[in-house]
Amino acid sequence: ETLTMKDALREHANIDLDSNLDPTSLEQTMRRIGIAIPRGADQYAGVIKYNVLMEAVLDDYVINKFKGILFLTEFPYEFGGPGKEVAGKPAYKQRGEVFFNGVEMMNGVSTQTDGIKLRSRYTETLDCQLQSGLWSGKELDDEYLAAIESGIPESAAISLGYDRFIMALTSNNNIREVVLYPEIK
């Protein structure tokens, strides 16, 4: 099944995404309809808090309850990494993820090629990270941002989680059982 994030949240969590595109609104909605606020969400602000809250809603009410293949499209602009806006819908971006029985298998995004928007997004994210105190010492990658600002062609990225694909093929629920070189601690 293919659903926009807006449709998925309306159908499975009874949330109007257009009214919940910032962390304050989303948190208020979650409290109003009885969705648990994730532990530690109060440590964050801005885009980071929005991501923590939205992950919880998606995991608990959409992704983990869906059986079969689900393709989610048109992510809120504030959710996940940067991407190019959906034409005529600046609050949403051209991003999609494929899930199989609640496990993310693949994701893709149209690359944000506007260097000014990208720098703004990364600066905002970094500010939120540093305010939380959990990412002290982290800095912007100015060389990367300068390269993007000098101009790049339209592009997109797609990623397949091979380890998750093998999990699905082998009906295995533990990723450590399928990775070639599991980290041993």
PyMOL commands that set and color helices and strands:
alter all, ss='L'
color gray80, all
select helices_A, chain A and resi 5-13+17-19+23-33+41-43+46-63+115-132+142-149+162-170+175-177
alter helices_A, ss='H'
color red, helices_A
select strands_A, chain A and resi 2-4+69-76+85-86+89-100+103-110+156-160
alter strands_A, ss='S'
color yellow, strands_A
deselect
rebuild
show_as cartoon
